[in-house]
Amino acid sequence: GAGVSQSPSNKVTEKGKDVELRCDPISGHTALYWYRQSLGQGLEFLIYFQGNSAPDKSGLPSDRFSAERTGGSVSTLTIQRTQQEDSAVYLCASSSPGFPDTQYFGPGTRLTVL
Amino acid sequence: AQSVSQHNHHVILSEAASLELGCNYSYGGTVNLFWYVQYPGQHLQLLLKYFSGDPLVKGIKGFEAEFIKSKFSFNLRKPSVQWSDTAEYFCAVRDSSASKIIFGSGTRLSIRP
């Protein structure tokens, strides 16, 4: 596709349920990043992928959060046993090997945990 | 740990006014610095970036930013704002040897027509 896409665009779930958020990066982009943006907060780094491996997962807030990337393309962020404080916009970004510092962002997934 | 501070949470200006948004970071090593912008209903996009060389960086839409190493600052400026500049602006920093980018909390800019 032309840009980074994310699905779903909105997700409402009940506390305690698991959710999966998907990111499709720009074709050919080897680096992929997940961020979280809570109301009134900046972007909080969660995890970085280079290819299928995650050399930096220091931002994952708890062991309820995990992410994987397959085929050097699509990534899935999974939140288990969701809590109300997980409510936020989850943003994905990708960058190309030639320009690693120019990140292209997707539209985000707005997660609401009731 | 690295951090980025944007002291202005919400700035309201009239059209044609001059703009300066503050950004300070805490990191003693070599850094790369960025400003990202998010227009209403749109994705975050890169406005400008500084890696090395001339500390005055020109970006899109008439924006510029100046890296002042002694002050750990990277303030964003525009001489004359337009209504279309209404957006949220994020300053960001990256340790030049690392991969992740640390973002500030953002400044919402509202322009009165």
Contacts between the chains, C-beta under 8 A, distances in Angstrom:
chain1	res1	chain2	res2	distance
A	3	B	43	7.3
A	4	B	43	7.7
A	31	B	99	7.4
A	33	B	100	7.2
A	33	B	101	7.8
A	35	B	103	7.5
A	40	B	9	7.9
A	40	B	105	7.3
A	41	B	105	5.7
A	42	B	4	7.4
A	42	B	6	7.7
A	42	B	90	6.4
A	42	B	103	4.4
A	42	B	104	5.1
A	42	B	105	3.9
A	42	B	106	5.5
A	43	B	44	7.9
A	43	B	90	6.7
A	43	B	92	7.9
A	43	B	103	3.9
A	44	B	103	7.7
A	45	B	100	4.7
A	45	B	101	7.0
A	45	B	102	6.7
A	45	B	103	7.7
A	48	B	99	5.0
A	48	B	100	5.5
A	50	B	99	7.4
A	55	B	99	6.8
A	56	B	98	7.7
A	56	B	99	5.6
A	56	B	100	5.7
A	58	B	100	7.7
A	59	B	100	7.2
A	91	B	44	7.1
A	93	B	44	7.7
A	100	B	99	7.8
A	101	B	32	5.8
A	101	B	34	7.4
A	101	B	49	6.4
A	101	B	51	7.4
A	101	B	94	6.7
A	101	B	101	7.8
A	102	B	46	5.6
A	102	B	49	7.4
A	103	B	46	7.3
A	103	B	101	6.9
A	104	B	43	7.9
A	104	B	45	8.0
A	105	B	43	4.7
A	105	B	44	4.0
A	105	B	45	7.1
A	106	B	43	6.6
A	107	B	43	5.7
A	108	B	43	8.0
